[in-house]
Amino acid sequence: MSVSRYYNMCNKYVGRCVDIKTHDGHTHRGIIDRVTSDRVFLRPVGGNRNYGGYGYGLSLIHI
C-alpha cells in the first residue's frame, strides 16, 4: 500500500480508537490524535500514557 493510501486511511479515523499493527508485528492500541505526512500519533488507551508516533508501513484495524 502506498504512503498516500495509509495517510488517507489514517486521516479517516482521526479521533477514533484503533489497533495499528506495525511492519515488525507489534500492535498498538489508541485513539488517532493526528496524522502527518510520515507519522500517525496515537493517544494511548489503557495504562501507557506516552504518546506514540509511528511511521507508515502499518496496517490499521478499526475497533
N, C-alpha and C positions, 0 to 999 in steps of 0.2 A: 504494500500500500504506500502511496506517495505521501510525503510530508504534508502537502496541502490537504489531502483527504483526512489525515489524522487531525490536523489543525481545525478543519471544518467540523469534524465529528466531535472533537472535544468542546469547541465553542457551543455546539448544540446542547451540551449537557452542563454548562456553567450553572452553578447553584444547586446541582443535583448530586446525590450520593452515588458513587460508582466504585467498582473494583477495577483497578488498572493492573494488567499483567505486563511486566517488562520483558524485553527480549531475553533476559537471562533467567526468566522463570519466577521472579519474585512478584507477589501480588500485594498491592497497596490499596487500602480502602479509605475513602474520604470524599469530601464534597469539593468539586472543582471550583476553586476560588477565582482563578484567572488563567488565561492562556496567552502565551506569546508565540512568536514565530518559531521558537525552538524549545519551549518548555510548557509543561502543564503543572500548575500549582494546586496542591490538594490541601484542604483544611482537614486534619485528621479526625477520624471518628473513633472513639474509644480512649484508651489510656495515653497514647503517644500524643504529645502536644506540639511536636516540632513540625513545622511546615515542610513539605517535600516539593522539590521542583524536579520533575522528571522529563528527560528529553524524549523525543519521538522514537519510535521503534517499539511500540507498545500495542497492546490490544485493550480496548475499552469495553468493559462489560457493565451495562447499566443495571442498577439494583432496583 
